[in-house]
Amino acid sequence: MKIYGVPLSVHTRKVILAARIKEIPHEVEVVIPVIPDNPPPNWREISPTGLIPAINDDGFVLADSTAILLYMERKRPQPALLPSNDRDYGTALFLDSWAGSTMFRGVILPIFQNQVVNPSIRKVACDNAAIEAALTKAAPEAFGYLESLKPEAFLAGGKLSIADLAVVSNLILFHYLGHRLDAARFPKLQTYFRRHVGSAALQSTLKDETPFAQQMGLDRSWIG
Ligand SMILES: N[C@@H](CCC(=O)N[C@@H](CS)C(=O)NCC(=O)O)C(=O)O
């Protein structure tokens, strides 16, 4: 299975982690849509939205991290990344969707765009007010919601699921960008995050990301 995307991307990491956990043989072809002319010429045929990730599985192309993960789940059911219980299944998919909207679009993306993409790639001014709003308003609201779920080891169904991959992947970029969870305010979330960062799948994934993170000057000091 070919995975198109860049390992540092929140949604690409979700898919790489799933492939790793399910032991689906895969290779990553680096595609960085924010860099003009970087994607391959037939990119829109592979990813109709132009976003990463997308896959090519023996000629079958598919975009969107959630669609890909659900496809992987059918292709390689074990270990399951969707809970078997109906309600936990619903919760896991809700949290995955919430992570892509409230957390990614509302918190992580404005920070990433203004700290990295605008000044370094697009060569346009960074909107400090957007970063400030994300850090002081959107982030505490999102983290407060997660804290209210009283996260222990996992967010849905007592087992690792798509919900954890989505939430943790967002928190990783937040940390790469030099920001930290306020452990006094969000103690359960902090413990939950550190537990996942220490897992074997994440440690090897983070190791593979090292050259990309170094090249972009990201903060790796939080990786224990
Ligand atoms: N719903 C999509 C969202 C994908 C997405 O937002 N990808 C970002 C990177 S994490 C992207 O391609 N950004 C490039 C751009 O906006 O041009 C998914 O889950 O795959």
The ligand as an ORCA input file, in Angstrom:
! r2SCAN-3c Opt
* xyz 0 1
  N     -10.658     15.139      6.263
  C      -9.344     15.013      5.714
  C      -8.493     16.222      6.128
  C      -7.108     16.165      5.516
  C      -6.294     17.424      5.749
  O      -6.785     18.462      6.233
  N      -5.018     17.341      5.374
  C      -4.113     18.458      5.514
  C      -2.810     18.007      6.174
  S      -3.048     17.306      7.781
  C      -3.717     18.962      4.127
  O      -3.684     18.219      3.157
  N      -3.394     20.260      4.039
  C      -2.892     20.815      2.819
  C      -3.682     21.958      2.297
  O      -4.587     22.449      3.012
  O      -3.406     22.375      1.151
  C      -8.702     13.701      6.198
  O      -9.096     13.218      7.263
  O      -7.852     13.136      5.478
*
